[in-house]
Amino acid sequence: MKTWLIIIAFGILVYFGFSALNSSQEPPEPGSYHNEAYGFWIKFPDGWQVDAGIYDDLWSVTANEPYTSGYYGILNIVRVAMEEFPYKVKLDFFQKKMEEYIGDYYEGLRIEDKQDIKIAGKKTKLCTITFYDQKTPVKALWCLLTNGKRGYMIIGITSSDRFDGYRDTFEEAIRSFRLD
């Protein structure tokens, strides 16, 4: 009887040991952010500081480049903001809502340079937008997605004079966005 208990216990250990080995995942890629609750993954620029929480009334996760010595202007950031609706939301509706949202906080929103792209397997547009933050001209790369009852705004923002130097960084982050 004692022998059978030892064999069964050994079998259980072997089974769970191999299961644990088989289910192990690769360590996360540096700069990657995964949010299971909101159903997405994004790769932020390496070395940027990541913070999640409520920002301007929307849940968002933001990565910003650490302050550089002597610079106190607009930060260089990549943000994913998510809004949940009580119903399935369409992209056109969500775009109007986000335009109103930006208009409530900032002045002079202009949407330029719309480019058809696919993000997370969904057709959408990658847009360059400009607006003013406390009279400072700001330029951003902006992409909106919807998935069921959720709308996602993925945006890379900097001051207008530095946008060209950050555009590729912003686009790389936006194109890395994935839905679970």
CYANA upper distance limits for C-alpha pairs under 8 A (distance plus 0.5 A):
  1 MET  CA      5 LEU  CA      6.98
  2 LYS  CA      6 ILE  CA      6.85
  3 THR  CA      7 ILE  CA      6.72
  4 TRP  CA      8 ILE  CA      6.54
  5 LEU  CA      9 ALA  CA      6.48
  6 ILE  CA     10 PHE  CA      6.49
  7 ILE  CA     11 GLY  CA      6.57
  8 ILE  CA     12 ILE  CA      6.71
  9 ALA  CA     13 LEU  CA      6.77
 10 PHE  CA     14 VAL  CA      6.66
 11 GLY  CA     15 TYR  CA      6.54
 12 ILE  CA     16 PHE  CA      6.64
 13 LEU  CA     17 GLY  CA      6.30
 14 VAL  CA     18 PHE  CA      6.62
 15 TYR  CA     19 SER  CA      6.65
 16 PHE  CA     20 ALA  CA      6.53
 17 GLY  CA     21 LEU  CA      6.86
 18 PHE  CA     22 ASN  CA      6.54
 19 SER  CA     23 SER  CA      6.55
 20 ALA  CA     24 SER  CA      6.66
 28 PRO  CA     32 SER  CA      7.01
 29 GLU  CA     43 LYS  CA      8.47
 30 PRO  CA     46 ASP  CA      6.92
 31 GLY  CA     43 LYS  CA      6.06
 31 GLY  CA     44 PHE  CA      5.45
 31 GLY  CA     45 PRO  CA      6.49
 31 GLY  CA     46 ASP  CA      5.53
 31 GLY  CA     47 GLY  CA      7.48
 31 GLY  CA     48 TRP  CA      7.97
 32 SER  CA     41 TRP  CA      7.71
 32 SER  CA     42 ILE  CA      6.24
 32 SER  CA     43 LYS  CA      4.66
 32 SER  CA     44 PHE  CA      6.34
 33 TYR  CA     41 TRP  CA      6.11
 33 TYR  CA     42 ILE  CA      5.88
 33 TYR  CA     43 LYS  CA      6.68
 33 TYR  CA     44 PHE  CA      7.76
 34 HIS  CA     39 GLY  CA      8.39
 34 HIS  CA     40 PHE  CA      6.47
 34 HIS  CA     41 TRP  CA      4.79
 34 HIS  CA     42 ILE  CA      7.10
 35 ASN  CA     39 GLY  CA      6.31
 35 ASN  CA     40 PHE  CA      6.05
 35 ASN  CA     41 TRP  CA      6.84
 36 GLU  CA     40 PHE  CA      7.15
 36 GLU  CA    180 ASP  CA      8.10
 38 TYR  CA     82 MET  CA      8.20
 39 GLY  CA    179 LEU  CA      6.20
 39 GLY  CA    180 ASP  CA      5.47
 40 PHE  CA    177 PHE  CA      7.61
 40 PHE  CA    178 ARG  CA      6.01
 40 PHE  CA    179 LEU  CA      4.83
 40 PHE  CA    180 ASP  CA      5.93
 41 TRP  CA    176 SER  CA      8.40
 41 TRP  CA    177 PHE  CA      6.22
 41 TRP  CA    178 ARG  CA      5.58
 41 TRP  CA    179 LEU  CA      6.86
 41 TRP  CA    180 ASP  CA      7.89
 42 ILE  CA    173 ALA  CA      7.28
 42 ILE  CA    174 ILE  CA      8.12
 42 ILE  CA    176 SER  CA      6.03
 42 ILE  CA    177 PHE  CA      4.94
 42 ILE  CA    178 ARG  CA      6.85
 43 LYS  CA    173 ALA  CA      6.16
 43 LYS  CA    176 SER  CA      6.27
 43 LYS  CA    177 PHE  CA      7.52
 44 PHE  CA     48 TRP  CA      7.63
 44 PHE  CA     63 ALA  CA      7.08
 44 PHE  CA     78 VAL  CA      7.75
 44 PHE  CA    173 ALA  CA      6.09
 45 PRO  CA     63 ALA  CA      8.34
 45 PRO  CA    169 THR  CA      7.56
 45 PRO  CA    173 ALA  CA      7.40
 47 GLY  CA     65 GLU  CA      7.83
 47 GLY  CA     66 PRO  CA      8.47
 48 TRP  CA     63 ALA  CA      6.12
 48 TRP  CA     64 ASN  CA      5.75
 48 TRP  CA     65 GLU  CA      5.13
 48 TRP  CA     66 PRO  CA      6.71
 49 GLN  CA     62 THR  CA      8.48
 49 GLN  CA     63 ALA  CA      5.68
 49 GLN  CA     64 ASN  CA      5.83
 49 GLN  CA     65 GLU  CA      6.87
 49 GLN  CA     66 PRO  CA      7.03
 50 VAL  CA     61 VAL  CA      7.49
 50 VAL  CA     62 THR  CA      6.07
 50 VAL  CA     63 ALA  CA      4.76
 50 VAL  CA     64 ASN  CA      7.17
 51 ASP  CA     61 VAL  CA      6.18
 51 ASP  CA     62 THR  CA      5.88
 51 ASP  CA     63 ALA  CA      6.97
 52 ALA  CA     59 TRP  CA      8.08
 52 ALA  CA     60 SER  CA      6.23
 52 ALA  CA     61 VAL  CA      4.58
 52 ALA  CA     62 THR  CA      6.71
 53 GLY  CA     59 TRP  CA      6.06
 53 GLY  CA     60 SER  CA      6.16
 53 GLY  CA     61 VAL  CA      6.96
 54 ILE  CA     58 LEU  CA      5.87
 54 ILE  CA     59 TRP  CA      4.89
 54 ILE  CA     60 SER  CA      6.52
 55 TYR  CA     59 TRP  CA      6.71
 55 TYR  CA     60 SER  CA      6.83
 56 ASP  CA    105 TYR  CA      8.46
 58 LEU  CA     81 ALA  CA      6.77
 58 LEU  CA     82 MET  CA      7.03
 58 LEU  CA     83 GLU  CA      6.92
 59 TRP  CA     81 ALA  CA      6.23
 59 TRP  CA     82 MET  CA      6.18
 59 TRP  CA     83 GLU  CA      7.47
 60 SER  CA     79 ARG  CA      7.20
 60 SER  CA     80 VAL  CA      5.92
 60 SER  CA     81 ALA  CA      4.56
 60 SER  CA     82 MET  CA      6.60
 61 VAL  CA     79 ARG  CA      6.21
 61 VAL  CA     80 VAL  CA      5.91
 61 VAL  CA     81 ALA  CA      7.07
 62 THR  CA     77 ILE  CA      7.21
 62 THR  CA     78 VAL  CA      6.28
 62 THR  CA     79 ARG  CA      4.80
 62 THR  CA     80 VAL  CA      7.00
 63 ALA  CA     77 ILE  CA      6.07
 63 ALA  CA     78 VAL  CA      5.79
 63 ALA  CA     79 ARG  CA      6.84
 64 ASN  CA     75 LEU  CA      7.21
 64 ASN  CA     76 ASN  CA      6.21
 64 ASN  CA     77 ILE  CA      4.78
 64 ASN  CA     78 VAL  CA      6.96
 65 GLU  CA     75 LEU  CA      7.55
 65 GLU  CA     76 ASN  CA      6.21
 65 GLU  CA     77 ILE  CA      6.98
 67 TYR  CA     71 TYR  CA      7.49
 67 TYR  CA     72 TYR  CA      8.34
 67 TYR  CA     75 LEU  CA      8.05
 73 GLY  CA    159 SER  CA      8.32
 74 ILE  CA    136 THR  CA      8.50
 74 ILE  CA    138 VAL  CA      8.37
 74 ILE  CA    158 THR  CA      6.55
 74 ILE  CA    159 SER  CA      6.26
 75 LEU  CA    157 ILE  CA      8.19
 75 LEU  CA    158 THR  CA      6.55
 75 LEU  CA    159 SER  CA      8.22
 76 ASN  CA    156 GLY  CA      7.99
 76 ASN  CA    157 ILE  CA      6.27
 76 ASN  CA    158 THR  CA      5.17
 76 ASN  CA    159 SER  CA      8.22
 77 ILE  CA    156 GLY  CA      6.12
 77 ILE  CA    157 ILE  CA      5.80
 77 ILE  CA    158 THR  CA      7.20
 78 VAL  CA    154 ILE  CA      7.87
 78 VAL  CA    155 ILE  CA      6.13
 78 VAL  CA    156 GLY  CA      4.77
 78 VAL  CA    157 ILE  CA      6.91
 78 VAL  CA    170 PHE  CA      7.19
 78 VAL  CA    173 ALA  CA      7.98
 79 ARG  CA    153 MET  CA      8.28
 79 ARG  CA    154 ILE  CA      6.24
 79 ARG  CA    155 ILE  CA      5.82
 79 ARG  CA    156 GLY  CA      6.93
 80 VAL  CA    152 TYR  CA      7.16
 80 VAL  CA    153 MET  CA      6.08
 80 VAL  CA    154 ILE  CA      5.01
 80 VAL  CA    155 ILE  CA      7.06
 81 ALA  CA    152 TYR  CA      6.22
 81 ALA  CA    153 MET  CA      5.60
 81 ALA  CA    154 ILE  CA      7.07
 82 MET  CA    150 ARG  CA      7.32
 82 MET  CA    151 GLY  CA      6.18
 82 MET  CA    152 TYR  CA      5.11
 82 MET  CA    153 MET  CA      6.91
 83 GLU  CA    150 ARG  CA      6.27
 83 GLU  CA    151 GLY  CA      5.80
 83 GLU  CA    152 TYR  CA      7.16
 84 GLU  CA    149 LYS  CA      6.26
 84 GLU  CA    150 ARG  CA      5.09
 84 GLU  CA    151 GLY  CA      6.99
 85 PHE  CA     89 VAL  CA      7.52
 85 PHE  CA    149 LYS  CA      5.63
 85 PHE  CA    150 ARG  CA      6.68
 85 PHE  CA    151 GLY  CA      8.47
 86 PRO  CA    149 LYS  CA      6.99
 87 TYR  CA    148 GLY  CA      8.24
 87 TYR  CA    149 LYS  CA      5.88
 88 LYS  CA    147 ASN  CA      8.38
 88 LYS  CA    148 GLY  CA      5.33
 88 LYS  CA    149 LYS  CA      4.76
 88 LYS  CA    150 ARG  CA      7.98
 89 VAL  CA     93 PHE  CA      7.43
 89 VAL  CA     94 PHE  CA      7.33
 89 VAL  CA    146 THR  CA      7.10
 89 VAL  CA    147 ASN  CA      8.06
 89 VAL  CA    148 GLY  CA      6.75
 89 VAL  CA    149 LYS  CA      5.94
 89 VAL  CA    150 ARG  CA      7.34
 89 VAL  CA    151 GLY  CA      7.65
 90 LYS  CA     94 PHE  CA      6.80
 90 LYS  CA    146 THR  CA      7.00
 91 LEU  CA     95 GLN  CA      6.54
 91 LEU  CA    144 LEU  CA      7.86
 91 LEU  CA    145 LEU  CA      7.01
 91 LEU  CA    146 THR  CA      6.30
 91 LEU  CA    151 GLY  CA      8.38
 92 ASP  CA     96 LYS  CA      6.92
 93 PHE  CA     97 LYS  CA      6.79
 94 PHE  CA     98 MET  CA      6.64
 94 PHE  CA    144 LEU  CA      8.28
 94 PHE  CA    146 THR  CA      8.07
 94 PHE  CA    151 GLY  CA      7.01
 95 GLN  CA     99 GLU  CA      6.63
 95 GLN  CA    144 LEU  CA      7.41
 96 LYS  CA    100 GLU  CA      6.77
 97 LYS  CA    101 TYR  CA      6.62
 98 MET  CA    102 ILE  CA      6.61
 98 MET  CA    153 MET  CA      8.39
 99 GLU  CA    103 GLY  CA      6.54
 99 GLU  CA    109 LEU  CA      8.26
100 GLU  CA    104 ASP  CA      6.62
101 TYR  CA    105 TYR  CA      7.32
102 ILE  CA    106 TYR  CA      6.25
102 ILE  CA    109 LEU  CA      7.89
103 GLY  CA    107 GLU  CA      6.58
103 GLY  CA    108 GLY  CA      8.01
103 GLY  CA    109 LEU  CA      7.03
106 TYR  CA    131 PHE  CA      7.04
106 TYR  CA    132 TYR  CA      6.35
106 TYR  CA    133 ASP  CA      6.16
106 TYR  CA    134 GLN  CA      8.20
107 GLU  CA    131 PHE  CA      6.24
107 GLU  CA    132 TYR  CA      5.62
107 GLU  CA    133 ASP  CA      7.47
108 GLY  CA    130 THR  CA      7.96
108 GLY  CA    131 PHE  CA      5.43
108 GLY  CA    132 TYR  CA      6.63
109 LEU  CA    129 ILE  CA      7.44
109 LEU  CA    130 THR  CA      6.19
109 LEU  CA    131 PHE  CA      4.98
109 LEU  CA    132 TYR  CA      8.03
110 ARG  CA    129 ILE  CA      6.04
110 ARG  CA    130 THR  CA      5.75
110 ARG  CA    131 PHE  CA      6.96
111 ILE  CA    127 CYS  CA      7.12
111 ILE  CA    128 THR  CA      6.63
111 ILE  CA    129 ILE  CA      5.00
111 ILE  CA    130 THR  CA      7.20
112 GLU  CA    127 CYS  CA      6.59
112 GLU  CA    128 THR  CA      5.64
112 GLU  CA    129 ILE  CA      6.21
112 GLU  CA    130 THR  CA      8.43
113 ASP  CA    126 LEU  CA      8.48
113 ASP  CA    127 CYS  CA      6.02
113 ASP  CA    128 THR  CA      6.02
114 LYS  CA    125 LYS  CA      6.53
114 LYS  CA    126 LEU  CA      6.23
114 LYS  CA    127 CYS  CA      5.00
114 LYS  CA    128 THR  CA      7.40
115 GLN  CA    125 LYS  CA      5.81
115 GLN  CA    126 LEU  CA      5.59
115 GLN  CA    127 CYS  CA      6.82
116 ASP  CA    123 LYS  CA      7.67
116 ASP  CA    124 THR  CA      6.48
116 ASP  CA    125 LYS  CA      5.12
116 ASP  CA    126 LEU  CA      6.93
117 ILE  CA    123 LYS  CA      6.43
117 ILE  CA    124 THR  CA      6.07
117 ILE  CA    125 LYS  CA      6.09
117 ILE  CA    126 LEU  CA      7.02
118 LYS  CA    122 LYS  CA      5.66
118 LYS  CA    123 LYS  CA      5.04
118 LYS  CA    124 THR  CA      6.39
118 LYS  CA    125 LYS  CA      8.34
119 ILE  CA    123 LYS  CA      7.14
119 ILE  CA    124 THR  CA      7.49
119 ILE  CA    145 LEU  CA      8.41
119 ILE  CA    174 ILE  CA      8.44
119 ILE  CA    175 ARG  CA      6.53
119 ILE  CA    176 SER  CA      8.37
119 ILE  CA    177 PHE  CA      7.23
119 ILE  CA    178 ARG  CA      7.75
120 ALA  CA    177 PHE  CA      6.80
120 ALA  CA    178 ARG  CA      5.21
120 ALA  CA    179 LEU  CA      6.42
122 LYS  CA    145 LEU  CA      7.98
124 THR  CA    143 CYS  CA      7.73
124 THR  CA    144 LEU  CA      7.28
124 THR  CA    145 LEU  CA      7.10
125 LYS  CA    143 CYS  CA      6.53
125 LYS  CA    144 LEU  CA      7.66
126 LEU  CA    141 LEU  CA      7.42
126 LEU  CA    142 TRP  CA      6.30
126 LEU  CA    143 CYS  CA      5.42
126 LEU  CA    144 LEU  CA      8.39
127 CYS  CA    141 LEU  CA      6.23
127 CYS  CA    142 TRP  CA      5.61
127 CYS  CA    143 CYS  CA      6.89
128 THR  CA    139 LYS  CA      7.61
128 THR  CA    140 ALA  CA      6.16
128 THR  CA    141 LEU  CA      5.17
128 THR  CA    142 TRP  CA      6.60
129 ILE  CA    139 LYS  CA      6.26
129 ILE  CA    140 ALA  CA      5.74
129 ILE  CA    141 LEU  CA      6.83
129 ILE  CA    142 TRP  CA      7.30
130 THR  CA    137 PRO  CA      7.69
130 THR  CA    138 VAL  CA      6.08
130 THR  CA    139 LYS  CA      4.97
130 THR  CA    140 ALA  CA      6.82
130 THR  CA    160 SER  CA      8.29
131 PHE  CA    137 PRO  CA      6.56
131 PHE  CA    138 VAL  CA      5.87
131 PHE  CA    139 LYS  CA      7.17
132 TYR  CA    136 THR  CA      5.75
132 TYR  CA    137 PRO  CA      5.15
132 TYR  CA    138 VAL  CA      6.07
133 ASP  CA    137 PRO  CA      7.08
133 ASP  CA    138 VAL  CA      7.14
136 THR  CA    159 SER  CA      7.86
137 PRO  CA    159 SER  CA      6.58
137 PRO  CA    160 SER  CA      6.11
138 VAL  CA    157 ILE  CA      7.61
138 VAL  CA    158 THR  CA      6.43
138 VAL  CA    159 SER  CA      4.87
138 VAL  CA    160 SER  CA      5.29
139 LYS  CA    157 ILE  CA      6.57
139 LYS  CA    158 THR  CA      6.35
139 LYS  CA    159 SER  CA      6.28
139 LYS  CA    160 SER  CA      5.24
139 LYS  CA    163 PHE  CA      6.68
140 ALA  CA    155 ILE  CA      7.09
140 ALA  CA    156 GLY  CA      5.84
140 ALA  CA    157 ILE  CA      4.83
140 ALA  CA    158 THR  CA      6.86
140 ALA  CA    163 PHE  CA      7.74
141 LEU  CA    155 ILE  CA      6.06
141 LEU  CA    156 GLY  CA      5.65
141 LEU  CA    157 ILE  CA      7.19
141 LEU  CA    167 ARG  CA      7.65
141 LEU  CA    170 PHE  CA      7.20
141 LEU  CA    171 GLU  CA      7.64
142 TRP  CA    153 MET  CA      7.73
142 TRP  CA    154 ILE  CA      6.47
142 TRP  CA    155 ILE  CA      4.98
142 TRP  CA    156 GLY  CA      7.14
143 CYS  CA    153 MET  CA      6.44
143 CYS  CA    154 ILE  CA      5.72
143 CYS  CA    155 ILE  CA      6.80
143 CYS  CA    174 ILE  CA      7.84
144 LEU  CA    151 GLY  CA      7.76
144 LEU  CA    152 TYR  CA      6.18
144 LEU  CA    153 MET  CA      5.15
144 LEU  CA    154 ILE  CA      6.77
145 LEU  CA    151 GLY  CA      6.30
145 LEU  CA    152 TYR  CA      5.62
145 LEU  CA    153 MET  CA      7.11
146 THR  CA    150 ARG  CA      6.16
146 THR  CA    151 GLY  CA      4.85
146 THR  CA    152 TYR  CA      6.60
147 ASN  CA    151 GLY  CA      6.91
154 ILE  CA    174 ILE  CA      6.72
155 ILE  CA    170 PHE  CA      8.03
155 ILE  CA    174 ILE  CA      7.70
156 GLY  CA    167 ARG  CA      8.42
156 GLY  CA    170 PHE  CA      5.49
156 GLY  CA    171 GLU  CA      8.22
156 GLY  CA    174 ILE  CA      8.34
157 ILE  CA    163 PHE  CA      8.30
157 ILE  CA    170 PHE  CA      8.41
158 THR  CA    162 ARG  CA      6.96
158 THR  CA    163 PHE  CA      6.37
158 THR  CA    166 TYR  CA      8.20
159 SER  CA    163 PHE  CA      6.73
162 ARG  CA    166 TYR  CA      7.21
163 PHE  CA    167 ARG  CA      6.30
166 TYR  CA    170 PHE  CA      6.69
167 ARG  CA    171 GLU  CA      6.61
168 ASP  CA    172 GLU  CA      6.55
169 THR  CA    173 ALA  CA      6.92
170 PHE  CA    174 ILE  CA      6.70
171 GLU  CA    175 ARG  CA      6.48
172 GLU  CA    176 SER  CA      6.74
173 ALA  CA    177 PHE  CA      7.38
